[in-house]
Each structure stands twice: as C-alpha cells, then as structure tokens.
Amino acid sequence: MFKITKTDYLDYTFCKKNLWLKKHKHELFDDVELSDFEKKIIEEGNLADAEAQNLFVDGVLVESVDNEAILDTKRLIDDGIETIFQGTFYEDDFFIRADIMNYNKSLGGWELYEVKASNDIKRKEPYHYVNDLAFQKTVIEKSGLKIVKSSVIHLNKEYRRGGEVDYRELFIFVDLSDEVVEQQVDVKKQMEEIKQYLGMDEEKGCECLYRGRNAQCTTFKYSNPEVPEYSVHDINRIGLSKKLFYDWIDRGIYSLDDIDNPEKLTGAKLAQYNAHKKGSAIIDRESIISELGKLVFPLYFFDYEGFVSAIPMFDGFGAYEQIPFQYSLHIMDEKGNIDHKEFLITDPKGDITLPLVKQMKEDIDPSGTVIAWYKTYEKQRNEKLAQLHPEYADFLNEINDKMYDLMHIFSKNYYVDPAFKGSSSIKKVLPVVVPDLSYSTMNISKGDQASERWEKMINKDTPKDEKEKIKKDLLDYCALDTMAMVRIYQRLLEIVKLK
C-alpha cells in the first residue's frame, strides 16, 4: 500500500483523482515545476515553522527523515522529552510530521500544535486547518499517544516589527480542540476512503471539471482531454456563476462556441463571449475618448515592485505586508516627450523606505495625473508609506486622489479582444495591443520573480557581481512595466484617432 502523508490527505479533499495519479502515474508530475510564487509559499511555511519553535524552550527537533525520524521520535518520547519539533509517526499507511508537540503533565497527554504561515484560521478545502489537525491527531493516537489539546499557531496580522522580532506578539495561539474532536469522525471516514480509492482502477475525469481555470488540479488536462485549451472554464470569474457554469458542464458544453444560452451572460462575461464569436476586438471608442480626456499632463506612468515575507524583515512592517522596494516612472508632457526616472532600494538599512519616498517627491508633481495598472496596489502602498512617513502624507495622499487606472479601459470592457481570454492583466493586454514589446526575453518577467530576486540581491552572502546583475534585471523589468503603459496609452490614442 502507499504511504499517505498529510499533504496527500489534503490533496484528496481537493481532487482525489489528482492524488490517484500522483501515486499511480507519478511520471505525469515529472515535468511539473513549481512557480516562484508556489516555492515562496513553501519557503515561508518552513520559515514560520522554524520561527515558531522560539515559543517553546527546551524543545528538541527531529532532524532525521523517514524511518529514522520515526525511531528518533519514539526515543525522545521514551526519554521524557516534553517538547518535540517535527515528531514523526507512521501508522496504518498514514505518515505525519507534527510541527510541535508539548507534553501537558496536568492533563496527562500531548498538546498538538500546527504552525500556519497565514494571518487567520482557514476552514475550506484543501486548506482546512481543523481537518488538518484531526488527521494528525488520528495518526498520533493510532501510535498509542493521547492528544489532549489541538491548536493552530498563526501569524498576528496586527503585529508590526520594531527591533528584534517579538515572537509572543508575532504569533497567535488558537485552541481548536473541540472542533477537531467533532470533525475527527468524518476525517477518519475519509482516511479509510482514501485507502480504498487508491486501490481502485483509474476513473475518468476529476471534480476540477466544475472549477474555473485557476482552481484546477495539476493533471486536469490529462483527466479531461475533451476540454479544449480555451474553454468555458476561462470565462471571466465563471466560478461566481455556478448555476450557469454547472449546467454547461452537466450538458457537456466546454467550448465557448457551443454555448447555447449566451443571453444569460452579462458584463465582462458577455463581452468576452461576444469578442470570441466576432473573432476580433470590440472597441468602445467614445468611452475610451472620455476616459483619456480625464488625464492631466504631465502624465506619470508609475509602478511599484513589492516584497512580502511571513516573518517581517524590516521595522514598521508586519507579516505579508507589502514593502515597496522600487519604482519606475515614465513622464510624458503634452508634446509627447518622455523622460524616465527610477529608484531601487539596494542596501536596506534603518528606515528603509524613506529614501524611496524622498526621491518620489523629487520626481513627481501631483498636479499631473499618475497612471498605474490596477491602481489599488499602488494606492495601498502609498497609504502605508504615508503612515510610516507622516511628513510626506499630504504628497502621497494627493497622488492617490489623482491616480488613474489604465486597466479600467480593459476591465470596464471598453476594449475587449478575444486574445485577452477574459483577462485585463497587462501581461495579457500588452502582447495583443503592442506586439513588438514583450516580457518574454526578460531575465525577470513576473512580479513574484522580482520579489525573490530582490531578496537575493540584499542578502549579504550574495556575491557582488551577482548583486549587480540582479539590480540591472530589476530595473529593466520595472521600467518595462511603465513603458508598457506608455505604449498602450499611445496605441489607444491611435485607435480612437486622438493622435
């Protein structure tokens, strides 16, 4: 029989077919590479686990793996060690490593703690914290130990670092014991079902057939070959229209061309469908002219890049709070002349964002319009900077008051191209509207890559020549973000014949 880990169990609750394939046809996963974002999530989880150990003095870490880790855990228990990190158990085909176990003498049993690199308690598959604990508790109890308390330790979203990390303030303990005991009955049934399911022959399809494209499992294409590359699963936020979506799937309607009730589509969904059926862009020129007419010169095409970490690295910031570490700014006057400004934090010390704000004050005159793509992000960063640097609050608030979101022309369906496939992301819009400008040749081509590379650049152990290369790549990437907006703006002017 297969070794069934906690991750396997959580995978089963999301898509059991995907788990079956992982166990029986692992070659399907050989070429699947985690994204930088997914890698970062794993790294942050491991970091939170390690940092939470500071909450328990005299704890002993099980550093070995597999069978040796199981034996080492038993040895520590037999030796009377009261706090164990990564205690390892393998019972009845189920394998777990418990983040933290602490012996409670008064209750005569073990407290089980699961560390989560999140800011709250999640109760939705596949990240159901109660079920997660219930699974671990069941396996540990099969080994003969008594679990008297089951808790989650998660990050405190109100905590802001000031000097050395205060772990008692950074983490929050939430006792879920009663919920875990109640849920354990259902979890035990699921555990038996998993063993039976993994012993079955391969079945067709998977439950991800009823999920939008971004919520599908790794092997969706293999399990559902009848679904085309571009399908109803790609319709803008189709998951929010479940009744309509489920009806299509139940009737085998996967292609947009096969939709027989388009009259039930509205807003962005209808615009996407109409553009697909037309086979070319649908452009509302009058609305675009109206939107562009709101802009006041000089135009400041502006973009931040931000960094987040589960354990806050810098004073004034909390868990997963975005730190703007660079910006790019293309400035256009009424004659169309363009200048470029940029700033990158290369050696963060002390009040790390103050130099950035000071340079912004030199580069931007809020009498003109600051243009962003998805302005919510830039506005939120400015709000945070205004809190950190109240002497610049008026300047930052004025920028926010006059900021224009160029994405609105696409998200409000004034310009819809079938090649956008329902998205208004700049990564989707740019290659269609300005095909000669591309991210494909860039060493950094996504925001999560930029964040990861900046962390590498500021690491004291990174060689100087590598730091310089990363610096250039970061500046090039951010500059392309703002130049992309410039070129899209210029193309819009051409389309509506304002240029």
C-alpha positions in Angstrom: 0.0 0.0 0.0 1.1 3.6 -0.5 2.4 5.9 2.3 -0.3 8.5 2.7 1.0 11.8 4.0 -0.9 14.8 5.4 -0.3 16.6 2.1 -1.9 13.6 0.3 -4.9 13.7 2.6 -5.4 17.5 1.9 -4.9 16.8 -1.8 -7.6 14.1 -1.7 -10.1 16.6 -0.2 -9.5 18.9 -3.1 -9.2 16.5 -6.1 -9.0 12.8 -5.4 -8.2 11.9 -9.0 -5.2 14.1 -8.9 -3.9 12.2 -5.8 -4.6 8.8 -7.5 -2.5 9.9 -10.5 0.3 11.2 -8.2 0.5 7.7 -6.6 0.0 5.6 -9.7 1.3 7.7 -12.6 3.9 9.9 -11.0 5.6 10.4 -14.4 2.7 12.9 -15.1 4.3 15.2 -12.5 7.9 14.8 -13.7 7.8 18.0 -15.8 5.7 20.0 -13.4 7.8 22.8 -12.0 6.6 24.9 -9.1 6.2 28.6 -9.8 8.3 31.1 -7.9 5.1 32.0 -6.1 4.5 28.4 -5.0 8.1 28.0 -4.0 7.9 31.1 -1.9 4.8 29.8 -0.1 6.6 26.6 0.8 9.6 28.6 2.0 7.5 30.9 4.1 5.8 27.9 5.6 9.1 26.3 6.6 10.3 29.6 7.9 7.2 30.1 10.1 7.6 26.5 11.5 11.2 27.3 12.4 10.5 30.7 14.0 7.5 29.3 16.0 9.9 27.0 17.7 11.2 30.0 19.6 7.9 30.0 21.5 8.9 26.7 23.3 12.1 26.5 25.3 14.0 23.2 25.6 12.2 21.7 22.5 14.1 19.1 20.6 14.0 18.9 16.8 13.7 15.6 14.9 16.2 16.3 12.1 16.2 12.8 10.6 13.8 11.6 7.9 11.5 8.6 7.1 12.0 5.5 9.3 14.9 7.0 11.2 12.7 10.0 12.2 10.0 7.6 13.4 12.5 5.8 15.6 14.1 9.1 16.8 10.6 10.4 17.8 9.9 7.3 19.8 13.3 7.6 21.5 12.6 11.2 22.5 9.2 10.3 24.0 10.7 7.3 25.9 13.4 9.6 27.2 10.8 12.0 28.7 11.4 14.9 26.3 8.4 17.2 26.8 8.6 19.4 23.7 9.3 17.8 20.3 9.5 19.6 16.9 8.7 17.6 13.8 7.7 14.5 15.7 7.2 11.7 13.1 4.6 8.9 13.0 3.7 6.2 10.5 0.6 4.2 11.4 -1.8 2.2 9.2 -0.3 3.6 6.0 -0.6 7.2 7.2 2.5 9.3 7.7 2.8 12.7 9.5 5.4 15.1 10.9 3.8 17.2 13.7 5.1 20.8 13.8 5.1 21.0 17.6 4.1 18.5 20.4 4.2 19.6 24.0 3.5 17.3 27.0 0.9 18.6 29.4 1.6 16.9 32.8 -1.6 18.1 34.4 -3.8 16.7 31.6 -1.6 13.6 31.2 -1.2 13.9 27.4 0.2 15.8 24.5 -0.7 19.2 23.1 -0.6 19.2 19.3 0.3 22.5 17.5 0.1 23.1 13.8 2.0 26.2 12.6 0.5 28.1 9.8 2.1 30.9 7.8 -1.2 32.7 7.5 -3.0 35.5 9.2 -6.2 33.6 10.2 -7.9 30.2 10.5 -8.9 28.6 7.3 -11.8 26.2 7.1 -12.1 25.5 3.4 -10.6 22.6 1.3 -7.8 22.0 0.7 -6.5 24.2 3.4 -8.9 23.2 6.2 -7.0 23.7 9.4 -9.4 21.7 11.6 -9.3 18.7 9.3 -5.5 19.0 9.1 -5.3 18.7 12.9 -7.9 16.0 13.0 -5.8 13.9 10.5 -2.6 14.4 12.6 -4.4 13.7 15.9 -5.8 10.4 14.4 -2.4 9.2 13.3 -0.7 10.1 16.5 -3.4 8.4 18.6 -3.0 5.2 16.5 0.5 5.1 17.8 -0.8 4.9 21.4 -0.3 8.5 22.5 -3.0 10.7 24.0 -3.7 14.1 22.4 -5.3 16.4 25.0 -5.3 19.7 23.0 -5.2 20.6 19.3 -4.3 24.1 18.3 -3.1 26.3 15.4 -0.4 28.8 15.8 -0.7 31.5 13.1 0.7 34.9 12.4 -0.7 38.0 14.0 -1.8 40.4 11.3 -1.8 43.4 13.8 1.9 42.9 14.7 4.5 45.4 13.3 8.1 44.7 13.8 10.2 47.2 15.9 13.7 46.0 16.5 14.1 42.3 17.3 11.1 40.0 16.5 8.8 39.6 19.5 7.6 36.0 18.9 4.9 36.2 21.5 3.4 39.1 19.6 4.1 37.8 16.1 2.2 34.5 16.7 -1.3 33.8 17.9 -2.5 30.5 19.6 -6.0 29.3 18.7 -7.3 26.3 20.5 -9.4 24.2 18.1 -9.7 21.1 20.3 -13.5 20.8 20.4 -13.8 21.4 16.6 -11.1 18.8 16.0 -12.7 16.1 18.1 -16.0 16.8 16.4 -14.5 16.7 12.9 -12.4 13.6 13.7 -15.3 11.3 13.0 -15.6 12.5 9.4 -11.8 12.6 8.9 -11.4 9.0 10.0 -14.0 8.0 7.4 -12.1 10.0 4.7 -8.9 8.3 5.7 -10.5 4.9 5.1 -11.9 6.1 1.8 -8.5 7.3 0.7 -7.0 3.8 1.1 -9.9 2.2 -0.8 -9.8 4.9 -3.5 -6.0 4.5 -4.1 -6.6 0.7 -4.5 -9.2 1.2 -7.3 -8.7 1.3 -11.0 -8.3 4.7 -12.7 -11.6 6.5 -13.1 -12.4 9.1 -15.7 -12.4 12.9 -15.2 -12.0 14.8 -11.9 -14.0 17.2 -9.8 -12.0 20.1 -11.2 -14.2 19.9 -14.2 -16.6 22.1 -12.1 -13.9 24.7 -11.3 -12.6 27.7 -13.1 -9.2 27.5 -14.8 -7.2 29.0 -11.9 -8.7 26.5 -9.4 -7.9 23.3 -11.3 -5.5 20.5 -10.3 -2.2 19.7 -11.9 -3.5 16.8 -14.1 -6.7 18.5 -15.3 -5.7 18.3 -19.0 -4.9 14.6 -18.7 -8.1 13.7 -16.8 -10.3 15.8 -19.0 -9.0 15.6 -22.6 -12.4 16.6 -24.0 -12.0 20.1 -22.6 -10.3 22.4 -25.2 -7.3 24.6 -24.3 -9.6 27.6 -24.2 -12.9 26.7 -22.7 -15.9 27.9 -20.7 -13.5 27.4 -17.7 -11.6 30.5 -18.9 -14.6 32.8 -18.9 -14.1 35.8 -16.6 -14.9 34.8 -13.0 -17.1 32.0 -14.1 -16.8 30.4 -10.7 -19.2 33.1 -9.4 -21.9 32.0 -11.8 -22.1 28.4 -10.6 -25.7 27.6 -11.7 -24.9 28.6 -15.3 -21.5 27.1 -15.3 -22.5 23.7 -13.8 -25.4 23.5 -16.3 -22.9 23.8 -19.2 -20.6 21.1 -17.7 -23.5 18.8 -17.0 -24.6 19.1 -20.6 -21.1 18.7 -22.0 -20.7 22.3 -23.1 -17.0 23.1 -22.9 -16.2 25.3 -25.9 -17.4 28.9 -26.0 -18.7 28.1 -29.5 -21.1 25.6 -28.1 -22.8 27.9 -25.6 -26.5 27.8 -26.5 -27.8 30.4 -24.0 -25.4 33.4 -24.3 -28.3 35.7 -23.3 -27.6 34.6 -19.7 -24.2 36.2 -19.8 -23.7 39.7 -18.5 -20.9 42.3 -18.1 -17.4 41.1 -18.7 -18.5 37.5 -19.4 -20.8 38.7 -22.2 -18.1 41.0 -23.6 -15.6 38.1 -23.6 -18.1 35.8 -25.4 -19.0 38.5 -28.0 -15.4 39.2 -28.8 -14.7 35.5 -29.2 -17.7 35.0 -31.5 -16.7 38.1 -33.6 -13.1 36.9 -33.8 -11.7 40.4 -33.4 -11.6 43.3 -30.9 -14.7 45.1 -29.8 -13.8 48.7 -29.1 -16.0 51.4 -27.5 -14.2 54.4 -28.9 -16.4 57.1 -27.3 -15.8 55.6 -23.8 -12.1 55.4 -24.4 -12.0 59.1 -25.5 -14.0 60.0 -22.4 -11.6 58.1 -20.1 -8.4 59.5 -21.7 -9.9 63.0 -21.6 -9.8 62.9 -17.8 -6.0 62.8 -17.8 -4.0 65.9 -16.9 -0.4 66.5 -18.2 2.3 65.8 -17.4 1.4 62.1 -17.2 3.3 60.0 -14.7 3.2 56.3 -15.7 4.1 54.7 -12.3 4.7 51.2 -11.0 5.9 49.7 -7.7 7.5 46.4 -7.1 6.9 44.9 -3.6 8.3 42.3 -1.3 6.4 40.2 1.3 7.6 37.8 3.9 5.8 35.7 6.5 8.2 36.8 9.2 8.6 40.6 8.9 12.1 41.5 8.0 12.0 45.3 8.5 10.8 47.7 11.1 7.3 49.1 10.6 6.1 46.2 8.6 4.1 43.1 9.5 3.5 39.6 8.2 2.8 39.6 4.5 2.7 43.3 4.4 4.0 44.6 1.0 7.3 46.6 1.1 7.7 48.8 -2.0 11.4 48.3 -2.8 11.5 50.0 -6.2 9.5 52.1 -8.6 9.7 53.1 -12.3 8.3 56.3 -13.6 7.9 57.4 -17.3 6.9 61.0 -17.6 5.1 62.3 -20.7 4.5 66.0 -21.4 1.8 67.4 -23.7 4.1 67.2 -26.7 4.6 63.5 -26.2 8.2 63.9 -24.9 9.1 61.1 -22.5 11.6 61.1 -19.6 12.3 58.1 -17.3 13.0 58.1 -13.5 13.6 55.1 -11.3 14.6 54.1 -7.8 15.7 50.8 -6.2 16.5 50.1 -2.6 19.8 48.2 -2.8 21.0 48.3 0.7 18.1 48.4 3.2 19.1 50.0 6.5 17.2 51.8 9.2 14.0 53.5 7.8 14.3 51.6 4.5 11.5 53.3 2.6 12.4 56.9 3.5 14.9 57.4 0.6 12.3 56.0 -1.8 9.7 58.5 -0.7 12.1 61.4 -0.8 13.1 60.5 -4.4 9.4 60.2 -5.4 8.8 63.7 -4.0 11.6 64.9 -6.3 10.3 63.0 -9.4 6.5 63.5 -9.2 4.5 66.7 -9.4 0.9 65.7 -8.3 -0.6 68.5 -10.4 -0.3 65.9 -13.3 -2.1 62.5 -13.4 -0.3 59.5 -12.0 -1.2 56.5 -14.1 -1.0 52.9 -12.8 -2.2 49.5 -13.8 -4.5 48.1 -11.1 -4.1 51.3 -9.1 -5.4 49.7 -5.9 -1.9 48.2 -5.4 0.0 51.5 -5.8 -2.6 53.3 -3.7 -2.3 50.8 -0.8 1.5 51.1 -0.9 1.2 54.9 -0.7 -1.2 54.7 2.2 1.3 52.6 4.1 4.1 54.9 3.2 2.0 57.9 4.5 1.7 56.1 7.8 5.4 55.5 8.1 6.4 59.0 6.9 3.6 61.4 8.0 5.7 64.3 6.9 5.0 63.1 3.3 1.4 62.1 3.9 -0.1 65.1 2.0 2.1 64.4 -1.0 1.3 60.7 -1.1 -2.5 61.3 -0.5 -2.6 63.8 -3.3 -1.0 61.3 -5.7 -3.7 58.8 -4.6 -6.5 61.3 -5.1 -5.4 62.0 -8.7 -4.3 58.5 -9.7 -5.9 57.0 -12.8 -6.1 53.2 -13.5 -5.3 52.5 -17.2 -6.5 49.0 -16.7 -10.1 50.3 -16.4 -10.3 50.7 -20.1 -10.0 47.0 -20.4 -11.7 45.8 -17.2 -14.7 48.0 -18.0 -14.9 46.3 -21.4 -14.2 49.5 -23.5 -11.6 47.4 -25.3 -12.1 43.6 -25.5 -10.0 41.4 -27.7 -10.6 37.6 -27.9 -6.9 37.1 -27.3 -7.2 38.6 -23.8 -9.3 35.5 -22.9 -11.3 37.4 -20.3 -8.3 38.9 -18.6 -7.3 42.6 -18.2 -3.8 41.8 -16.9 -1.1 43.9 -18.5 0.7 40.6 -19.3 -2.4 39.6 -21.4 -3.1 43.0 -22.9 0.4 44.1 -23.9 1.3 41.4 -26.5 -2.1 42.0 -28.2 -2.1 45.8 -28.2 1.6 46.3 -28.6 3.0 43.1 -30.1 6.6 44.4 -30.5 7.0 44.9 -26.8 7.4 41.7 -24.7 8.3 40.3 -21.3 9.4 37.0 -22.8 13.1 38.0 -23.3 13.4 39.5 -19.8 15.5 37.8 -17.1 12.7 38.8 -14.7 9.3 38.6 -16.3 6.9 38.4 -13.3 6.3 40.2 -10.0 7.0 37.2 -7.8 10.3 36.7 -9.6 11.2 40.3 -8.9 10.4 39.9 -5.2 12.5 36.7 -5.0 15.4 38.3 -6.8 15.4 41.4 -4.6 15.6 39.2 -1.5 18.6 37.5 -3.1 20.2 40.9 -4.0 20.0 42.3 -0.5 21.4 39.1 1.1 24.9 39.8 2.5 26.1 36.4 1.2 25.3 37.1 -2.4 28.4 37.9 -4.5 28.8 41.5 -5.6 28.8 40.7 -9.3 25.5 38.7 -8.9 24.0 41.6 -6.9 24.8 44.0 -9.8 23.2 41.6 -12.3 20.1 41.3 -10.3 20.0 45.1 -9.9 20.1 45.6 -13.6 17.4 42.9 -14.2 15.1 44.5 -11.6 15.5 48.0 -13.1 14.9 46.6 -16.6 11.7 44.7 -15.5 10.1 47.6 -13.6 11.0 50.0 -16.5 9.2 47.7 -18.9 6.1 47.8 -16.7 5.8 51.6 -17.1 6.9 51.7 -20.7 4.2 49.1 -21.4 1.6 51.5 -20.1 3.1 54.3 -22.2 2.9 52.2 -25.3 -0.6 51.0 -24.6 -1.7 54.6 -24.0 -0.1 55.7 -27.3 -1.8 52.9 -29.1 -5.2 53.8 -27.6 -4.7 57.3 -28.9 -4.1 55.9 -32.4 -7.1 53.7 -32.2 -9.5 56.5 -31.3 -7.7 58.9 -33.7 -6.5 61.3 -31.0 -3.0 61.0 -32.3 
